[in-house]
């Protein structure tokens, strides 16, 4: 697939076959995120059950622990959503691997290490420069 970006330069993107080659990376990380979400949920449930019989001092520690697991669970939930979207970019929209900032191809190494990313290294640097100017 070739994309014409604003400066009229043709950019070679990943073919449909190449996009599907990234699917195992996305699915593996998605399974891990779901597993971690479930782990943190079980921890929260355990803390809630234990808190019903605990005294005030124990409840203070439990509240801190509960908040920690809640935060981690929410992080994994967000990651799950991003990975599900990455899977859709492969299987439905066929736009996986295209940087949303530059329109250029995201490196295979970056996609393998962070399969839910939507920006290339260059795109990330552009975003960061814009943030510092604001």
C-alpha positions in Angstrom: 0.0 0.0 0.0 1.3 3.5 -0.9 0.1 6.6 0.8 0.6 10.2 -0.5 1.2 12.6 2.4 1.0 16.3 2.5 4.4 17.0 0.9 3.4 14.7 -2.0 6.0 12.1 -1.2 4.9 8.5 -1.7 5.3 6.5 1.5 5.4 2.7 1.4 3.3 1.1 4.1 2.9 -2.4 5.3 1.1 -4.8 3.0 -2.0 -6.6 4.3 0.1 -9.8 4.6 2.8 -7.9 6.5 0.2 -6.4 8.8 -1.1 -9.8 9.7 2.4 -10.9 10.6 2.2 -8.5 13.6 -1.1 -10.1 14.8 0.6 -12.7 17.1 2.5 -9.9 18.9 -0.8 -8.0 19.5 -2.7 -11.1 20.6 0.1 -12.2 23.0 0.2 -8.8 24.6 -3.6 -8.7 24.8 -3.7 -12.0 26.6 -1.1 -10.7 29.1 -3.1 -7.5 29.7 -6.3 -9.5 30.3 -4.4 -11.9 32.7 -3.0 -8.9 34.6 -6.4 -7.2 34.7 -7.9 -10.4 36.2 -5.1 -10.7 38.7 -5.6 -7.2 40.0 -9.3 -7.7 40.1 -8.9 -10.8 42.2 -6.6 -8.9 44.6 -9.2 -6.2 44.9 -11.9 -8.7 45.6 -9.7 -10.4 48.3 -9.0 -7.0 50.0 -12.7 -6.2 49.9 -13.6 -9.5 51.6 -10.8 -9.2 54.2 -11.8 -5.6 54.9 -15.2 -6.7 56.2 -13.6 -8.2 59.3 -10.6 -6.0 59.7 -10.0 -3.3 62.3 -9.3 0.4 61.4 -5.5 0.0 61.2 -5.8 -3.0 58.9 -8.4 -1.1 56.8 -5.9 1.8 56.2 -3.4 -0.6 54.8 -6.1 -2.4 52.8 -7.3 0.9 51.3 -3.8 1.7 50.1 -3.4 -1.8 48.6 -6.9 -1.6 47.1 -6.1 1.7 45.4 -2.8 0.3 44.1 -4.5 -2.7 42.5 -7.3 -0.5 41.2 -4.8 1.8 39.5 -2.9 -1.2 38.0 -6.2 -2.8 36.8 -7.2 0.4 35.1 -3.8 0.7 33.4 -4.3 -2.9 32.0 -7.9 -2.1 31.0 -6.6 0.9 29.0 -3.9 -1.3 27.4 -6.5 -3.9 26.5 -8.5 -1.3 24.8 -5.5 0.0 22.8 -4.5 -3.6 21.9 -8.0 -4.4 20.8 -7.9 -1.3 18.6 -4.5 -2.4 17.2 -6.1 -5.7 16.3 -8.9 -3.9 14.5 -6.3 -1.8 12.6 -4.9 -5.1 11.3 -8.0 -7.2 10.7 -10.6 -4.6 9.7 -9.2 -1.2 8.8 -5.8 -2.5 7.4 -4.0 0.6 8.7 -1.7 -1.0 11.2 1.8 0.3 11.3 1.0 3.8 9.9 2.0 6.7 12.1 -0.9 8.9 12.9 1.4 12.0 13.1 3.6 11.6 10.0 1.7 9.1 7.9 4.9 7.1 7.5 5.6 3.5 8.4 6.3 2.7 12.0 9.4 0.5 12.4 8.8 -3.2 12.8 11.0 -3.2 15.9 8.8 -0.6 17.5 5.6 -2.5 16.6 7.0 -5.7 18.0 8.0 -4.2 21.3 4.9 -1.9 21.6 2.3 -3.5 19.4 -0.4 -1.0 20.3 1.6 2.1 19.3 0.2 4.5 16.7 3.2 6.8 16.3 6.7 6.3 15.0 9.7 7.5 16.8 9.8 10.6 14.5 6.1 11.2 15.2 6.7 11.0 18.9 9.5 13.5 18.7 7.2 15.9 16.7 4.5 15.6 19.4 7.0 16.3 22.1 8.3 19.3 20.3 4.8 20.7 19.9 4.1 20.1 23.6 7.2 22.0 24.7 6.3 25.0 22.4 2.8 25.2 23.9 
